Structures are given as structure tokens and as C-alpha cells.
């Protein structure tokens, strides 16, 4: 993912997470292993911004960022 796409995706995720309730964020944090690295990063930032204590789980294999390269 190039810088412009990553920046746009980060913005979209931040807006999405900002619209979620604390309980929804905490539930998502428990399922953090299913998220991409970028999604976990933005989720952690939103949790910290709200002063929540939820930890973003990483118990599953890390989900790689999708590649937009053409074969």
C-alpha cells in the first residue's frame, strides 16, 4: 500500500473507530488478531484517545496489509 492509500485508509479507520461506542471498541480489541497492522495501530490510538484500558489482542497470526501490486 503506497503512502497516499495508507494515509486515506488510516483516516477512514480513524473516522470509523471514532463513531463506535467504548463497548464496541473493547470488543474489537479482543478480536485484534483478525485486524491488519494498520487497523490495530489506529484502534490503539482511538482507545488511548478515550483513555480506555482495553488491550488490542494479537493472538492470531498477523494479518498482512493487502498488496495492490499487479502480478
C-alpha positions as CSV (number, residue, x, y, z in Angstrom):
1,X,0.0,0.0,0.0
2,X,1.6,3.3,-1.0
3,X,1.7,6.3,1.3
4,X,-1.3,8.1,-0.1
5,X,-3.5,5.0,0.1
6,X,-2.2,4.2,3.6
7,X,-3.0,7.7,4.7
8,X,-6.5,7.6,3.3
9,X,-7.1,4.2,4.9
10,X,-5.8,5.5,8.2
11,X,-8.2,8.4,8.0
12,X,-11.2,6.1,7.2
13,X,-10.4,3.8,10.0
14,X,-10.0,6.7,12.5
15,X,-13.4,8.1,11.5
16,X,-15.0,4.6,11.8
17,X,-13.5,3.9,15.2
18,X,-14.4,7.4,16.4
19,X,-18.0,6.6,15.7
20,X,-18.0,3.4,17.7
21,X,-19.0,3.1,21.4
22,X,-16.5,2.3,24.0
23,X,-18.0,-1.2,24.3
24,X,-17.7,-1.8,20.6
25,X,-14.0,-0.7,20.6
26,X,-13.3,-3.0,23.5
27,X,-15.0,-5.9,21.7
28,X,-13.0,-5.2,18.6
29,X,-9.8,-5.0,20.6
30,X,-10.5,-8.6,21.9
31,X,-10.6,-9.6,18.2
32,X,-7.5,-7.6,17.3
33,X,-5.7,-10.6,15.8
34,X,-8.1,-10.5,12.9
35,X,-7.1,-6.9,12.0
36,X,-4.4,-5.6,9.8
37,X,-1.4,-3.9,11.4
38,X,-2.7,-0.5,10.3
39,X,-6.2,-1.2,11.8
40,X,-4.6,-2.3,15.1
41,X,-2.5,0.8,15.2
42,X,-5.4,3.1,14.6
43,X,-7.6,1.2,17.1
44,X,-4.9,1.6,19.7
45,X,-4.8,5.3,19.1
46,X,-8.6,5.6,19.5
47,X,-8.5,3.6,22.7
48,X,-5.7,5.8,24.1
49,X,-7.5,9.0,23.0
50,X,-10.6,7.9,25.0
51,X,-8.5,6.9,28.0
52,X,-9.7,3.3,27.8
53,X,-7.7,0.4,29.3
54,X,-8.5,-2.2,26.6
55,X,-5.5,-4.1,25.1
56,X,-5.6,-4.9,21.4
57,X,-5.1,-8.7,21.2
58,X,-2.7,-10.1,18.7
59,X,-3.2,-13.8,19.4
60,X,-3.8,-14.8,15.8
61,X,-1.2,-14.7,13.0
62,X,-0.7,-11.1,11.9
63,X,-2.9,-10.1,9.0
64,X,-0.6,-8.6,6.3
65,X,-1.6,-5.4,4.6
66,X,-3.2,-6.0,1.3
67,X,-1.0,-5.5,-1.7
68,X,-2.1,-3.6,-4.7
69,X,0.7,-4.7,-6.9
70,X,-0.4,-6.4,-10.2
71,X,1.2,-9.7,-10.9
